[in-house]
Amino acid sequence: MLIRTGFDIRFECDQPVPMLALLNVHPDRHADLRTPEVLVTDPPIPVRTYRDSFGNVCSRFVVPAGGVSLTSDFVIEDSGEKDAVAPDAEQHPVDDLPDEAIRFLLASRYCEVSQLIDEAWAIVKDVPPGWARVQALVDAAHERIEFDYAKASSEHTARSAFDQQFGVCRDFAHLAITLCRAANIPARYCTGYLGDIGIDPVDYPMDFSAWFEAYLGGRWYTFDARHNTPRIGRIVMARGRDATDAAITTQFGAARLSRFKVHTDEVADTDLSRPPAQTALPQTTR
């Protein structure tokens, strides 16, 4: 399966504003790119990239006074298979976990583990460890929150989402992650592309999506508390402890978001005859 995806984002500002962006697909999907993935800026500005501690590709640049448009358009190959389901995947005792998984048991900015321990254990008290336990926690987050695109807030945390019972995809992810960590299951936040492939079209503007991965049976498995069903065409851009680590953009000053469009659609090989626009200044990498 081929998926054409990308974005068209614009920021306005009155004076130069430094910005950090995680707008590239994660390096573990680079081998699947069928056309180059390039961050195009208008006006052209220097962009420097680096890898953070989670392996994400981060871009650094300064938005000039007046603003900048950020665009990308590329084709990536996907297996076309739904998210893996492994009912027999075992839960690891904490002392047997690999070192790199331990940080995904700890509290973070949006995941207040200590504040949801009682709730997590009440949910899984009669559920055996492993896949079934994660799924029970995902079910609880899915049923607890009502999706409301109009109420998206960067201040909403797992605790407030649990109490107020509304949110967007990142809030579903934060709550499920926090419940998993409270039950001693490593869970990490993911953001990326998830189009309406293999399902009926959804009546919401296309956006980046958030889900999470839980560590079971010696590997990371995808779970999605908002949709709560295996999906096709999921493309990871960034991972981290929560949305702070995997924010699409982080600005260090006043910049106003004036345009935000995301596209992700299945295409045929013949569509590759129209190459993506690539006119950005060369990027530097460290």
Secondary structure, DSSP 8 states (H G I E B T S, - for coil): -EEEEEEEEEEE-SS-EEEEE--S--GGGGGGBSS----EEES---EEEEE-TTS-EEEEEEE-TT-EEEEEEEEEE----B----TT-----GGGS-HHHHGGGS-BTTB-GGGGHHHHHHHHTTS-SSHHHHHHHHHHHHHH-EE-GGG--TT--HHHHHHH-EE-HHHHHHHHHHHHHHTT--EEEEEEEE-S-SS---SS----EEEEEEEETTEEEEE-TTT-S--B-EEEEEEESSTTTT-SEEESS--EEEEEEEEEEEE-GGGGGS--------EEE-
